Amino acid sequence: MIAYRICERKGEKLLTLFHAINGSREMPVGVWINADVKPVRDGSKNRAKEYISGFHCMTDIQEMRDFKRMFRKPRDLVLVECEVEGIRGKRNIAEQMSF
């Protein structure tokens, strides 16, 4: 299935927006990458909402274009077409943990 994700472009490199993959924000091109699916929190453990990590992508390119406009920090953001499998929608944490 084809989906789209937002990446930051720096020179010839594509970077993830937030979390690293195997210790690096650099996205390999033309290589199959498995998402690290686990419960995570951003920020304070007491105040941050828990969610399931993974690759955030959308199958509707227009929806992704609209979402991209929400980012205000000046960066060279690009939409990248990806081949994906095992895609799941966003759900609450209890539903996400019952694989």
C-alpha positions as CSV (number, residue, x, y, z in Angstrom):
1,M,0.0,0.0,0.0
2,I,1.2,3.5,-0.8
3,A,1.2,6.1,2.0
4,Y,2.9,9.5,2.7
5,R,5.0,10.8,5.5
6,I,6.5,14.2,6.3
7,C,10.3,14.3,6.4
8,E,12.7,17.2,6.9
9,R,15.2,17.6,4.0
10,K,18.7,18.7,4.8
11,G,20.9,18.7,1.7
12,E,20.7,15.3,0.2
13,K,19.4,13.7,3.5
14,L,15.8,13.0,4.7
15,L,15.3,13.2,8.4
16,T,12.5,12.1,10.7
17,L,10.7,15.0,12.3
18,F,11.0,13.9,15.9
19,H,12.2,10.5,17.0
20,A,15.3,8.6,15.8
21,I,15.4,5.3,14.0
22,N,18.2,3.2,15.5
23,G,19.7,6.2,17.1
24,S,19.6,8.5,14.0
25,R,17.0,10.9,12.5
26,E,18.4,10.1,9.0
27,M,15.9,8.1,7.0
28,P,17.4,5.5,4.7
29,V,16.0,5.6,1.2
30,G,15.2,2.4,-0.7
31,V,15.5,0.3,2.4
32,W,12.6,-1.5,4.2
33,I,12.4,-0.2,7.8
34,N,10.5,-1.8,10.6
35,A,8.8,0.5,13.1
36,D,9.6,0.1,16.8
37,V,6.1,-0.3,18.1
38,K,5.9,0.4,21.9
39,P,4.2,2.7,24.4
40,V,6.0,6.0,24.7
41,R,5.6,9.5,26.2
42,D,6.9,12.8,25.1
43,G,7.8,15.2,28.0
44,S,7.0,14.8,31.6
45,K,6.0,11.3,32.7
46,N,3.2,12.7,34.9
47,R,1.7,15.0,32.4
48,A,2.5,13.5,28.9
49,K,-0.1,11.3,27.3
50,E,1.1,7.8,26.4
51,Y,0.8,6.7,22.8
52,I,2.1,3.8,20.7
53,S,5.2,4.7,18.7
54,G,5.6,3.8,15.0
55,F,5.9,5.6,11.7
56,H,3.3,8.3,11.2
57,C,1.9,8.3,7.7
58,M,-1.3,8.8,5.8
59,T,-2.7,7.1,2.8
60,D,-4.5,10.3,1.5
61,I,-1.9,12.8,0.1
62,Q,-4.2,15.8,0.4
63,E,-4.8,15.0,4.1
64,M,-1.0,14.8,4.5
65,R,-0.6,18.2,2.7
66,D,-3.2,19.7,5.0
67,F,-1.4,18.2,8.1
68,K,2.0,19.5,6.9
69,R,0.6,23.1,7.1
70,M,0.3,22.7,10.8
71,F,4.1,22.8,11.3
72,R,5.2,26.4,11.9
73,K,9.0,26.0,12.7
74,P,10.9,27.0,9.6
75,R,12.3,23.8,8.1
76,D,12.4,22.3,4.6
77,L,9.6,19.8,5.0
78,V,8.8,17.4,2.2
79,L,6.2,14.7,1.6
80,V,7.7,11.3,0.9
81,E,5.8,8.5,-0.8
82,C,6.4,5.2,1.0
83,E,5.3,1.6,0.6
84,V,3.8,0.4,3.8
85,E,2.2,-2.7,5.3
86,G,0.6,-3.4,8.6
87,I,-0.9,0.0,8.8
88,R,-3.2,0.8,11.7
89,G,-5.4,3.8,12.6
90,K,-5.0,5.9,15.7
91,R,-6.9,4.5,18.6
92,N,-6.8,5.0,22.4
93,I,-3.9,3.4,24.3
94,A,-5.9,0.5,25.7
95,E,-7.0,-0.5,22.2
96,Q,-3.5,-0.1,20.7
97,M,-1.9,-2.4,23.3
98,S,-4.2,-5.3,22.5
99,F,-2.4,-6.5,19.3
